[in-house]
Amino acid sequence: MTAIRLVLHRISPEKLFMGSVLVVNGGNYLYNLVLGRLLGPAVYSEAALLITLLLVLSFLGMTFQLATAKFAILFSNDDWLALEQILYKYALGFGLVIGILIFAFAGNLQELFHTESSLLFKTFAVSVPLYFFMSVNRGKYQGKQDYQKLSLTYQTEMWSRLVITLGLLWVLPFKPTFLVALGIGLSFVFGLIPTDFNIKSIIQKVALSKENKRKVISFIVLTACYELTQIIINNSDILLVKHYFDTVDAGLYSSLAMIGRAVYFVAWMFVMLLLPTVIQKQKDGEATAPILIKYVSYVGLLAITIIFCCAVFPELIIQLMFGEAYVSMAPLLWQYALATSLFAISNIFAYYFLSLDQYVPVILSGVLGISQIVMIIFFHSTLYMVVQVQIIAMVALLVAQLLYFAHNNILNKTS
């Protein structure tokens, strides 16, 4: 134990968090791979739908997490206490609304996505408020740059979901998709470990000034708009494929998406480190562009490596991860990896500008996100066409972000 503590003491909190994120991503991949092999393509398509809903939920939760992180840096004392009250109340209220809507329209969701039962949606809906509460909790750790506690809350959520879901599938004789939904919901409870929540901080009456409240609401609205574009870009393809194609093709495509999104999931780690660092440097009057360039370089190098591996060893990767039943997706693997890599790099730019309260990248992402949906709606005769449409949209998005960054730098130098 002494040796372990000594090693951990020598590792910086940022590196510890990066290592933790890699473990979490590995665990999430293991979760998907085991489900894919246990359930087969047809049933896995429904489980993948739930996992996609979880990703949608995570994007919505990021609105509260990023707002909490940003103002944990900028506010202190009574202002921070008042903000903490507001964000917990907003998060829980919003979570209840979303949960009630999913529960109420579970039957419609069943028809839309051709699932066997609406119970999986109802089970998922009950747990939704917990996720938003958890997001505010994580935002506090992120803003304070307490990466040890932030790492731990992601670890507890991931490992509990993996162990509980597999345990339920092994022990209980119910429909697999219901058990997957139950496992996801229970993992949110464990994701609250650790928590600094104190009921007194919510009961105590502290008011936030009108000016600060306006800043908070503006940032929440701006972030919510961007997270909506994230939901559209990152999940619309899976949902549309589930709607337009049969269950087997949808399951095959879900496996492709899970492997191809490796770059995006790792890029998210850099976003977590980028936002508080940029906000702190802006507050201190220091240059922020070098931080952006550093993280874009990291993600770019990672993207090139993953795309190369997917192009050279596609069948081996799919066989190792999902099995022989999914190998027909091999020719598309590198193309999907390319699409998600372009999106991951664009995402680093967008969060950078979001940290600086600049809204143009949000508009750019929204326009390209909607265009991606429209193109898939019109061009979806094959899964090949669905992937290639996304590459076109993501190339356009990255070019737009690069042009905006260049234009913004020129303006800053001339002003």
N, C-alpha and C positions, 0 to 999 in steps of 0.2 A: 504493500500500500504506500509506503514511504517513497519508493522509487517512482510509482505512478504519479504521486502528488508532485514530486520534483520535476518530472517530465512536463506535467500540465502547467506548472508554474513558469517553466521556460518558454512555453508556447504562448504567443500573443493571443488575446481574445478574438481578434479577427481571423487568425489562422485556425483557431479552435472552432469557430463558427463555420468556416469554409469546410473543414473536415467533417463537421457534424452534418452539414447540408448534403455532402456527398454520400454519407451514410444513409440519411433520410431518403434521398433520391434512389439509392440502391435498394433500400427496403421497400419503397413504393413500386419499383420495378419488379422486385421479387413477388410482391403482392399480386401484381397484374399477371406476371408469368405463371404463377401457381394457379390463379383463377382461370387463365386461358387454357392451361393444360387439363385442369380438373373438369371444366364445364364444356369445352368444345366450342367451335365458332358460333353456333346458333344461340346457345344460352349465354355465352360470353358477351354477345352483342348487347344483351340487356344489362349485364353486370357493368359493361363498359359505359353504358348510358348513365348509370348511377355514378360512376367515376367521373364522367363528364359533368354531371350536375354538381359533383363535389368541386370540380375545378371552377365552374361558374360561381359557386358559392365563395370559393377562395378569392376570386377577383372582386366580388362585392365586398367581402370582408376586408380586402386590402384598402378600400376607401377609408375605413375607420382606423385601420392599423397605421397607414401613412399619415393621416391627420394627427393621430395621437403622437406618432414619432416626431413629426415636424414641430409641433407646438410644445412637446416636452423639452425641446432644445431652446425654443424661443421664450417660453413663459416660465415663471417661477412663483413660489409662495402662493398667495391667494388666487392669482390668475390661473396658475396650474391646477389648483384644487377645484376651482369653478369649472375649468375646462374638462377636468376628469369627470365631474358630475354630469356635464352635458353629454359627453361622448358615450358614457355608459348608458345613459337613458336613451339617447338616440339609437345606439346600437341595438339595445334590447327591443325597443319599439319597432325598429325597422325589421329586426329578425322575426318578431311576432307576425308582422304584416306579411312578410315573404312566406313564412311557414303556413299561415292560414290560407294564403292564395294557392300554394302548392297542394295543400290538403283538399281544398274546395274543388280544384280543377284536376284532381288526380284521374278521374274518369276520362276527361278530355285528353290528358297527357298519354293515357293508355292507348286511346284511339290514334293519336297523332304519331306515336312512335311504335305502334303495333306490338305492345308488350302483352304477356299472358294475363297479367293482373294489375290492378291499380294500387294494390297493397304496398308495393315497393315504394311508390311515391308518397303515400300517406305515412309510412314508417320514416322515410327520410325527412318529411316535413316537420315532424314532431321535434327533431333535434336541431333544426335550423337556428333558433334563437341562441342556443349555446355557442354556435360558431362565431357569431358577431360579438358576443361577450368576450370570447377567447381572443378575438382580433384586437380589441382595445387593450387587453392585457399584454399581448405581444408588442403592440405599438409602444407601450411604456418602456419595455426592455430595449426595443430598437432605438428609441429616441435617447435613452440614457446610455446607449451603447454597452448595455449589460448583455454581452453576447453569450455568456455562460447560461444564464437563465433563458434567454431566447432560444438557444440551442436545445435546452432540456425540454421546453414545451413542444417543440417540433418532434423530438425523439419520442416523448411519451404518447403523442397522438399517433405517430406512424407505427410504432411497435405494438401498441394496444390494438390498432385496427387490424394489423396482420395476424396477431395471435388470436384475438377474439373471433374474427371472421372465419379463420380456418378451424378453430375449435367448434364454432356453431355448425359449420358445414359437416364436420366429422361426427358430431353428437346428435344433432336434431334432425328429424325426418321431414322438414318443411321445404318449401320451394327455395332453391338456392338464391334467387334474386332477393327474396324477402330477408334471408339471413345475411346477405351482403349489405343490404340497407341497414339492418339492425347493427351489424358490426361497425359500419361507418358512424352511425349515430352515437354508439357507446364510446367510440374513440374520442369524440369531442369532450366528453367528461374528463378523460385522462389528459387531454390537451390543455386543460386548465391547471395542470401541475407543472411548474409552481405558479402561484398567483400572489400578487401583492394587494389584492382587493380587500378593502376595509369598508364595512357597511357604514361606519361613522362618516367616511368621506363623502358618502352619497346623501346621508341624512342632514349633515351640517349645511346650513344655508350660507353660500358664498356666491356673490354675483360677479359675472364677467362684464367688463365695460363694453359699451355698444361698439366701439371701434374694434376691439379685439374679437368680439363676437362676429362682427362683419367679416373680419379676416378669416376666421375659422370656417364660417359658412361658405365663403367664396372658395376656399381651398377644397372643402368637402364636395361642393358642386363640381368644381373643375376636375377633381380626382375621380368622382363618380362617373362623369362623362367619359374620362379616359378608360376607366375600368370597364365601362360598357363596350367601348370599342375593342378592348382586350377580349371580352367574352365573345363578341361577334367574330373576330379574326381567329381566335384560338379554338373555338368550339363549334362554329356554324357548320364546318365541313362534316364533322362526325354526325351532328344532328340531321343535316340534310341527307347524308348518305343513309342514315337509319330510316329516313322517310321515303327516299326514292328507290332504294335497293332492298332485296330480300334479306332475311336474317343472316344467312351464311355469308353473303358478300359484306354485309355491315360488320359482322364479327371479324372477317378477314381484314377489313379496312381499319377497324379499331386496333388490331394488333400492329398494323403498319404505323398508325399514328402514335401508339405508345412507344415504339422503338425510335421513330423519327424525331420525337420531341425531346430527345436527350439533351440537345443543345439548349433548348428553351429552359428546361428545368434547372440546368446548371447556371444559366445566365441569371436566373432569378436570385441566386446567391449573391451575385455581384450587385444587383439592384438593392438588396437589403443593406449592403455595405455602402453603396453609392449615396443613397438619399441622405442619411444623417451627416455624412462627411461633407457633402456639397453644401448642405444648409449651414453647418457649423463654419465652413470656410467663407461662405457669403456673409454670415453674421460678423466674422472677424475681418472682413474686407480683403480676403486673400483670393488669388486666382483659382477658379474652379475647373477650367477646361482641361488641365493636365490629369485630373482625376477621371474625367470622362474618357480621354484618350487611352489611359492605362487600362480601364476595364473593357473598352471596346477591343483593344488589342488582345486581351485575354480571351474574350468570347470569340473573336475572329479566328484565333489560332485553334481553339477548341473545335470550332465549326468545321474548319478545313480538315482536321484530323478525323472527325466523325463522318463527314461526307465521303472522304477517301475510303475509310473502312467499309462503309455501306455500299460503295460502288464496286470494291474489289471482292468483298466477302459477303454478299447479300444473303445467299442461301444458307451459309454456315451460321450467320447471325440469327436468322429467323428460326432455323432448326434448333439451335441451342436455347433460344429464348422461349419460343412458343411451340415448337414441334413440327413434324412433317405436314400436319393438316393445314398449316398456314403458309407453306413455302411458295405458293403461287404468287404471293405478293413481292417476291424477291426483286423483280425488275424495277419495281416502283420505289424501293427503299431509299436509294440515294437521292431520288427526286424529292421525296417527302422531307428527307433530312435537309436538303437545300432550301426548301420553302420555309421550314421552321428556323433554320439558321439565319436566313435573311430577316425573319420576323424578330428573332432574339436580339440581333444587333440593332434593329430599328427601335426595339423596346428600351435598350440602354439609353439611346438618344432621347426618347420620349420622357422617360423618368427623370433624366437629367434636367430637362427644361421644366418638367412639372415641379421639381424641387425649387426652381427659380421663379415659380408662378407665371410661366409663359404658356399661353393657351393654344398657339398656332399648331404645335405638333399634335395636340388633341384633335383639332379639326382635321388635320391631314390623316390621322389614324381612322377617324370616323368615316371620312369619305372613302378611303381605301377598303375599310371593313365592309361597308355597305356594298361597294362595287364587287367585292369578293362573293358576297351572297348572291347578288344579281347574276354574276357570271356563272356560278354553279347552278342556279335555277335554270338558266338557259342552255348551259353546256354540261350535261351530266350523263351522256349516253354510256360512258364507261368510267371506271375508276381512274384510268389513266388520264382522262380528260379533266376529272375533278382535281387531281394533283397538279396538273400543268396550269390550270387556271389560277391556282393558288400561287404558283411560282411567279406568274405574270404580275399578280396583285402585290406580292411582297417585294419584287424588284422595284416596282413603282413607288412603294412606301419608303423603302430604304433610300432611293434616289432623292425623294422629296425631303426626307429628314436631313440628308447630307447637304442638300442645297440650302435648307433653312439654317443649319449650323454654320455653313460658310458665310451666308448673308449676315447672320447675327454677329459673327466674329469681325466682319468688315465694318459693321456699324459701330461696334464697341471700340475698334481701333481708331476710327475717324472722329468719334465723339470726345 
